[in-house]
Amino acid sequence: MSKKVVKTTDYCTILQQSIVDKGTYAYGIERIIVNDGDGEEEIRWVFFKDTMRAKHQLIARPLDLPEEDLLELISKAIQEKIFSKNFISNLKEILNR
């Protein structure tokens, strides 16, 4: 996995991200390291919305998507190698059961 940093915030370091932009809102999947954690990489689902404060401001709440949009996002994240090869292999095993 690449350790190139996309962005660092007070909360975490974003290593990679796949974002689907829908105009006034966007959603995505990120590979992050929580700054006050144990250094383990985590996957975070994100939702951004245009607000008075900023374009595509991160909204701190769960990501709710129709299945069609979720499939688009997961496909993009796989293409952009957000998930490790081990994760993809394990996911294939689960889907083939």
DSSP file (Angstrom, degrees, kcal/mol; ACC not computed):
  #  RESIDUE AA STRUCTURE BP1 BP2  ACC     N-H-->O    O-->H-N    N-H-->O    O-->H-N    TCO  KAPPA ALPHA  PHI   PSI    X-CA   Y-CA   Z-CA
    1    1 A M              0   0    0      0, 0.0     2,-0.1     0, 0.0    81,-0.1   0.000 360.0 360.0 360.0 136.7    0.0    0.0    0.0
    2    2 A S        -     0   0    0      1,-0.1    13,-0.0     2,-0.0     0, 0.0  -0.443 360.0-157.5 -70.4 141.7    1.3    3.5   -0.9
    3    3 A K        +     0   0    0     -2,-0.1     2,-0.2     2,-0.1    -1,-0.1   0.194  46.0 133.6-105.9  14.9    2.1    5.7    2.1
    4    4 A K        -     0   0    0      1,-0.1     2,-0.5    11,-0.1    -2,-0.0  -0.480  56.6-127.0 -65.6 132.5    1.7    9.0    0.1
    5    5 A V        -     0   0    0     -2,-0.2    10,-0.2     1,-0.2     3,-0.1  -0.710  25.4-175.7 -89.5 127.9   -0.4   11.4    2.1
    6    6 A V  S    S-     0   0    0      8,-3.3     2,-0.3    -2,-0.5     9,-0.2   0.878  72.8 -20.6 -81.3 -45.0   -3.4   13.0    0.4
    7    7 A K  E     -A   14   0A   0      7,-1.3     7,-3.5     9,-0.0     2,-0.4  -0.975  53.8-143.3-163.8 147.9   -4.3   15.3    3.4
    8    8 A T  E     +A   13   0A   0     -2,-0.3     5,-0.2     5,-0.2     2,-0.2  -0.986  23.3 174.5-120.2 131.2   -3.7   15.6    7.1
    9    9 A T        -     0   0    0      3,-3.2    26,-0.1    -2,-0.4    -2,-0.0  -0.675  50.0 -94.9-120.5 177.6   -6.4   16.8    9.5
   10   10 A D  S    S+     0   0    0     -2,-0.2     3,-0.1     1,-0.2    25,-0.0   0.835 125.5  41.0 -60.8 -31.3   -6.6   17.1   13.3
   11   11 A Y  S    S-     0   0    0      1,-0.2    24,-2.2    24,-0.1    25,-0.5   0.894 123.8 -13.1 -86.1 -44.0   -8.4   13.7   13.3
   12   12 A C  E     - B   0  34A   0     22,-0.3    -3,-3.2    23,-0.1     2,-0.5  -0.927  54.4-109.7-153.4 170.9   -6.5   11.6   10.7
   13   13 A T  E     -AB   8  33A   0     20,-2.5    20,-2.0    -2,-0.3     2,-0.7  -0.969  32.2-143.5-108.2 123.0   -4.0   11.3    7.9
   14   14 A I  E     +AB   7  32A   0     -7,-3.5    -8,-3.3    -2,-0.5    -7,-1.3  -0.795  22.2 175.5 -91.3 116.5   -5.7   10.4    4.6
   15   15 A L  E     -     0   0A   0     16,-2.7     2,-0.3    -2,-0.7    17,-0.2   0.853  67.0  -3.7 -87.7 -40.1   -3.5    8.1    2.6
   16   16 A Q  E     - B   0  31A   0     15,-1.4    15,-2.3   -11,-0.1    -1,-0.3  -0.981  62.9-172.0-149.5 155.1   -5.9    7.4   -0.4
   17   17 A Q  E     - B   0  30A   0     -2,-0.3     2,-0.5    13,-0.2    13,-0.2  -0.983  15.2-160.5-153.4 145.4   -9.4    8.3   -1.4
   18   18 A S  E     - B   0  29A   0     11,-2.5    11,-2.0    -2,-0.3     2,-0.4  -0.993  22.7-174.4-120.9 119.9  -12.0    7.5   -4.1
   19   19 A I  E     - B   0  28A   0     -2,-0.5     2,-0.6     9,-0.2     9,-0.2  -0.951  18.8-156.0-120.8 133.6  -14.6   10.2   -4.4
   20   20 A V  E     - B   0  27A   0      7,-3.2     7,-1.9    -2,-0.4     2,-0.5  -0.952  19.8-151.2-105.4 115.1  -17.8   10.1   -6.6
   21   21 A D  E     + B   0  26A   0     -2,-0.6     5,-0.2     5,-0.2     3,-0.1  -0.774  21.4 175.9 -93.9 122.7  -18.8   13.7   -7.2
   22   22 A K        -     0   0    0      3,-2.7     2,-1.0    -2,-0.5     4,-0.2   0.063  53.6-102.4-112.0  21.7  -22.5   14.3   -7.8
   23   23 A G  S    S+     0   0    0      1,-0.2    -1,-0.1     2,-0.1     3,-0.0  -0.774 109.3  25.7 100.6 -95.9  -22.4   18.1   -8.0
   24   24 A T  S    S+     0   0    0     -2,-1.0    26,-2.9    -3,-0.1     2,-0.3   0.506 132.8  29.0 -85.9  -3.2  -23.6   19.6   -4.8
   25   25 A Y  E     - C   0  49A   0     24,-0.2    -3,-2.7    31,-0.1     2,-0.3  -0.971  64.2-171.4-147.0 163.5  -22.6   16.5   -2.8
   26   26 A A  E     -BC  21  48A   0     22,-2.5    22,-3.5    -2,-0.3     2,-0.3  -0.978   3.9-161.7-150.3 157.3  -20.0   13.8   -3.0
   27   27 A Y  E     +BC  20  47A   0     -7,-1.9    -7,-3.2    -2,-0.3     2,-0.3  -0.960  18.3 155.5-140.2 160.2  -19.3   10.5   -1.3
   28   28 A G  E     -BC  19  46A   0     18,-2.3    18,-2.6    -2,-0.3     2,-0.4  -0.965  37.7-108.4-166.6-179.7  -16.3    8.3   -1.0
   29   29 A I  E     -BC  18  45A   0    -11,-2.0   -11,-2.5    -2,-0.3     2,-0.3  -0.995  33.8-170.5-126.9 133.4  -14.1    5.7    0.6
   30   30 A E  E     -BC  17  44A   0     14,-2.8    14,-2.8    -2,-0.4     2,-0.6  -0.931  23.4-139.8-126.5 149.3  -10.8    6.6    2.2
   31   31 A R  E     +BC  16  43A   0    -15,-2.3   -16,-2.7    -2,-0.3   -15,-1.4  -0.954  42.9 168.3-101.9 120.5   -7.8    4.8    3.6
   32   32 A I  E     -BC  14  42A   0     10,-2.9    10,-3.1    -2,-0.6     2,-0.4  -0.823  38.2-142.0-131.2 164.9   -6.8    6.7    6.7
   33   33 A I  E     -BC  13  41A   0    -20,-2.0   -20,-2.5    -2,-0.3     2,-0.3  -0.987  29.3-130.3-124.9 121.0   -4.7    6.5    9.8
   34   34 A V  E > > -B   12   0A   0      6,-0.6     3,-1.7    -2,-0.4     5,-0.5  -0.560  16.7-136.4 -71.5 128.4   -6.3    8.0   12.9
   35   35 A N  T 3 5S+     0   0    0    -24,-2.2    -1,-0.1    -2,-0.3   -23,-0.1   0.844 100.4  38.2 -60.4 -39.1   -3.8   10.4   14.5
   36   36 A D  T 3 5S+     0   0    0    -25,-0.5    -1,-0.3     2,-0.0   -24,-0.1   0.194 104.6  91.9 -98.8  19.2   -4.2    9.4   18.1
   37   37 A G  T < 5S-     0   0    0     -3,-1.7    -4,-0.0     3,-0.1    -2,-0.0  -0.018  97.3 -82.6 -94.0-159.4   -4.7    5.7   17.3
   38   38 A D  T   5 -     0   0    0      2,-0.1     3,-0.1    -2,-0.0    -3,-0.1   0.286  66.7-100.0 -93.8   9.6   -2.2    2.8   17.1
   39   39 A G  S   <S+     0   0    0     -5,-0.5     2,-0.2     1,-0.3    -4,-0.1   0.431  75.6 144.0  87.9  -0.7   -1.1    3.6   13.5
   40   40 A E        -     0   0    0     -6,-0.1    -6,-0.6     1,-0.1    -1,-0.3  -0.508  53.5-116.8 -73.7 138.7   -3.3    0.9   11.9
   41   41 A E  E     -C   33   0A   0     -2,-0.2     2,-0.3    -8,-0.1    -8,-0.2  -0.533  36.2-170.6 -74.6 141.6   -4.8    1.8    8.6
   42   42 A E  E     -C   32   0A   0    -10,-3.1   -10,-2.9    -2,-0.2     2,-0.5  -0.884  22.4-123.7-129.7 159.9   -8.6    2.0    8.5
   43   43 A I  E     -C   31   0A   0     -2,-0.3     2,-0.4   -12,-0.2   -12,-0.2  -0.916  28.5-168.9-104.0 130.7  -11.3    2.4    5.8
   44   44 A R  E     -C   30   0A   0    -14,-2.8   -14,-2.8    -2,-0.5     2,-0.4  -0.978  15.6-145.7-125.0 132.1  -13.6    5.3    6.2
   45   45 A W  E     -C   29   0A   0     -2,-0.4     2,-0.3   -16,-0.2   -16,-0.2  -0.806  28.6-167.9 -89.5 133.1  -16.9    6.0    4.3
   46   46 A V  E     -C   28   0A   0    -18,-2.6   -18,-2.3    -2,-0.4     2,-0.4  -0.908  19.7-162.7-128.9 153.5  -17.3    9.7    3.8
   47   47 A F  E     -C   27   0A   0     12,-0.5    12,-3.1    -2,-0.3     2,-0.4  -0.999  10.1-169.3-132.9 130.4  -20.1   12.1    2.7
   48   48 A F  E     -CD  26  58A   0    -22,-3.5   -22,-2.5    -2,-0.4     2,-0.3  -0.928   4.6-176.8-120.0 144.6  -19.4   15.7    1.5
   49   49 A K  E     -CD  25  57A   0      8,-2.2     8,-2.2    -2,-0.4     2,-0.3  -0.997  32.8-108.9-141.1 142.4  -22.1   18.4    0.9
   50   50 A D        +     0   0    0    -26,-2.9     2,-0.2    -2,-0.3     5,-0.2  -0.569  48.6 171.5 -68.4 129.7  -21.9   22.0   -0.3
   51   51 A T        -     0   0    0      3,-2.9     5,-0.0    -2,-0.3    -1,-0.0  -0.752  51.3 -97.2-129.5 177.3  -22.6   24.3    2.6
   52   52 A M  S    S+     0   0    0     -2,-0.2     3,-0.1     1,-0.2    -2,-0.0   0.817 124.4  49.6 -64.0 -30.0  -22.5   28.0    3.3
   53   53 A R  S    S-     0   0    0      1,-0.2     2,-0.3     4,-0.0    -1,-0.2   0.851 124.6 -12.3 -79.3 -36.8  -19.0   27.4    4.8
   54   54 A A    >   -     0   0    0     -5,-0.1    -3,-2.9     3,-0.0     3,-0.7  -0.997  64.6-100.8-162.8 155.4  -17.4   25.4    2.0
   55   55 A K  T 3  S+     0   0    0     -2,-0.3    -5,-0.2     1,-0.3   -30,-0.1  -0.723 108.8   2.5 -79.7 132.7  -17.9   23.4   -1.2
   56   56 A H  T 3  S-     0   0    0     -2,-0.4     2,-0.3   -32,-0.2    -1,-0.3   0.930  85.7-174.2  53.3  53.7  -17.9   19.7   -0.4
   57   57 A Q  E <   -D   49   0A   0     -8,-2.2    -8,-2.2    -3,-0.7     2,-0.2  -0.600  32.8-105.3 -75.0 136.1  -17.6   20.1    3.4
   58   58 A L  E     -D   48   0A   0     -2,-0.3     2,-0.6   -10,-0.2   -10,-0.2  -0.451  32.8-148.9 -62.9 128.3  -17.2   16.7    5.2
   59   59 A I        -     0   0    0    -12,-3.1     2,-1.8    -2,-0.2   -12,-0.5  -0.900   8.4-137.8-103.9 123.3  -20.4   15.8    6.9
   60   60 A A        +     0   0    0     -2,-0.6   -14,-0.1   -14,-0.1   -12,-0.0  -0.566  67.3  87.4 -85.8  80.5  -19.9   13.8   10.1
   61   61 A R  S    S-     0   0    0     -2,-1.8   -14,-0.1   -14,-0.1    -2,-0.1  -0.963  85.1 -67.8-162.5 165.6  -22.7   11.2    9.8
   62   62 A P        -     0   0    0      0, 0.0     2,-0.6     0, 0.0   -16,-0.1  -0.167  48.9-114.6 -60.3 153.8  -23.2    7.8    8.3
   63   63 A L        -     0   0    0    -18,-0.1     2,-0.5   -35,-0.0   -16,-0.0  -0.823  31.2-171.5 -92.3 117.9  -23.1    7.4    4.5
   64   64 A D        +     0   0    0     -2,-0.6     0, 0.0     6,-0.0     0, 0.0  -0.955  14.3 165.1-112.6 122.5  -26.5    6.3    3.2
   65   65 A L        -     0   0    0     -2,-0.5     2,-0.1   -38,-0.0    -2,-0.0  -0.973  40.9-108.3-136.3 149.0  -26.6    5.3   -0.5
   66   66 A P     >  -     0   0    0      0, 0.0     4,-2.4     0, 0.0     3,-0.4  -0.448  43.8-109.2 -64.6 152.5  -28.9    3.5   -2.9
   67   67 A E  H  > S+     0   0    0      1,-0.2     4,-2.6     2,-0.2     5,-0.2   0.862 118.4  57.3 -55.1 -38.8  -27.4    0.1   -3.9
   68   68 A E  H  > S+     0   0    0      1,-0.2     4,-1.7     2,-0.2    -1,-0.2   0.916 110.4  42.6 -59.7 -44.8  -26.6    1.4   -7.4
   69   69 A D  H  > S+     0   0    0     -3,-0.4     4,-2.4     2,-0.2    -1,-0.2   0.871 111.9  54.8 -69.8 -37.3  -24.5    4.3   -6.1
   70   70 A L  H  X S+     0   0    0     -4,-2.4     4,-2.8     1,-0.2     5,-0.2   0.914 107.8  49.8 -62.0 -42.8  -22.8    2.1   -3.5
   71   71 A L  H  X S+     0   0    0     -4,-2.6     4,-2.5     2,-0.2    -1,-0.2   0.903 109.8  51.2 -62.3 -40.7  -21.8   -0.3   -6.3
   72   72 A E  H  X S+     0   0    0     -4,-1.7     4,-2.2    -5,-0.2    -2,-0.2   0.924 112.7  46.3 -60.5 -44.2  -20.4    2.6   -8.3
   73   73 A L  H  X S+     0   0    0     -4,-2.4     4,-2.5     2,-0.2    -2,-0.2   0.923 113.0  47.5 -66.4 -45.6  -18.4    3.8   -5.3
   74   74 A I  H  X S+     0   0    0     -4,-2.8     4,-2.3     1,-0.2    -1,-0.2   0.908 111.7  51.7 -63.6 -41.2  -17.0    0.3   -4.4
   75   75 A S  H  X S+     0   0    0     -4,-2.5     4,-2.4    -5,-0.2    -1,-0.2   0.920 111.2  47.1 -60.0 -45.0  -16.1   -0.3   -8.1
   76   76 A K  H  X S+     0   0    0     -4,-2.2     4,-2.1     1,-0.2    -2,-0.2   0.909 111.3  50.9 -64.1 -42.6  -14.2    3.0   -8.2
   77   77 A A  H  <>S+     0   0    0     -4,-2.5     5,-2.8     2,-0.2     6,-0.5   0.869 110.7  49.2 -64.6 -36.8  -12.4    2.3   -4.9
   78   78 A I  H ><5S+     0   0    0     -4,-2.3     3,-1.5     3,-0.2    -2,-0.2   0.935 111.3  49.1 -66.7 -45.9  -11.3   -1.1   -6.2
   79   79 A Q  H 3<5S+     0   0    0     -4,-2.4    -2,-0.2     1,-0.3    -1,-0.2   0.864 112.5  48.3 -60.4 -36.5  -10.0    0.4   -9.5
   80   80 A E  T 3<5S-     0   0    0     -4,-2.1    -1,-0.3    -5,-0.2    -2,-0.2   0.296 114.2-119.7 -90.8   9.8   -8.1    3.1   -7.5
   81   81 A K  T < 5 +     0   0    0     -3,-1.5    -3,-0.2    -5,-0.1    -2,-0.1   0.830  64.4 144.0  58.1  39.7   -6.7    0.4   -5.2
   82   82 A I      < +     0   0    0     -5,-2.8     2,-0.3    -6,-0.1    -4,-0.2   0.882  62.9  62.2 -69.0 -39.1   -8.1    1.8   -1.9
   83   83 A F  S    S-     0   0    0     -6,-0.5   -52,-0.0     1,-0.1     2,-0.0  -0.647  93.0-114.4 -89.7 145.1   -8.6   -1.8   -0.7
   84   84 A S     >  -     0   0    0     -2,-0.3     4,-2.2     1,-0.1     5,-0.2  -0.301  24.8-112.9 -71.0 160.2   -5.6   -4.2   -0.2
   85   85 A K  H  > S+     0   0    0      1,-0.2     4,-2.5     2,-0.2     5,-0.2   0.878 119.6  55.0 -60.3 -37.9   -5.2   -7.3   -2.4
   86   86 A N  H  > S+     0   0    0      2,-0.2     4,-2.5     1,-0.2    -1,-0.2   0.907 107.2  49.1 -62.9 -42.6   -5.8   -9.4    0.7
   87   87 A F  H  > S+     0   0    0      2,-0.2     4,-2.6     1,-0.2    -2,-0.2   0.929 111.8  48.6 -62.0 -45.8   -9.2   -7.6    1.4
   88   88 A I  H  X S+     0   0    0     -4,-2.2     4,-2.4     2,-0.2    -2,-0.2   0.909 111.3  50.4 -61.9 -42.9  -10.2   -8.1   -2.3
   89   89 A S  H  X S+     0   0    0     -4,-2.5     4,-1.9     1,-0.2    -1,-0.2   0.926 112.4  46.3 -61.1 -46.0   -9.3  -11.8   -2.1
   90   90 A N  H  X S+     0   0    0     -4,-2.5     4,-2.1     1,-0.2    -2,-0.2   0.877 111.1  52.8 -64.9 -37.9  -11.3  -12.3    1.1
   91   91 A L  H  X S+     0   0    0     -4,-2.6     4,-2.5     2,-0.2    -2,-0.2   0.907 106.6  52.6 -64.0 -42.1  -14.2  -10.4   -0.3
   92   92 A K  H  X S+     0   0    0     -4,-2.4     4,-1.8     1,-0.2    -1,-0.2   0.908 108.4  51.3 -58.9 -42.6  -14.2  -12.7   -3.4
   93   93 A E  H  < S+     0   0    0     -4,-1.9     4,-0.4     1,-0.2    -1,-0.2   0.917 110.6  48.2 -61.3 -43.4  -14.3  -15.7   -1.1
   94   94 A I  H >< S+     0   0    0     -4,-2.1     3,-1.1     1,-0.2    -2,-0.2   0.920 112.4  48.3 -63.8 -44.1  -17.3  -14.3    0.8
   95   95 A L  H 3< S+     0   0    0     -4,-2.5    -1,-0.2     1,-0.2    -2,-0.2   0.780 108.8  54.4 -68.8 -27.4  -19.2  -13.5   -2.4
   96   96 A N  T 3<        0   0    0     -4,-1.8    -1,-0.2     1,-0.2    -2,-0.2   0.445 360.0 360.0 -87.8   0.1  -18.5  -16.9   -3.9
   97   97 A R    <         0   0    0     -3,-1.1    -1,-0.2    -4,-0.4    -2,-0.1   0.468 360.0 360.0 -72.5 360.0  -20.0  -18.8   -0.9
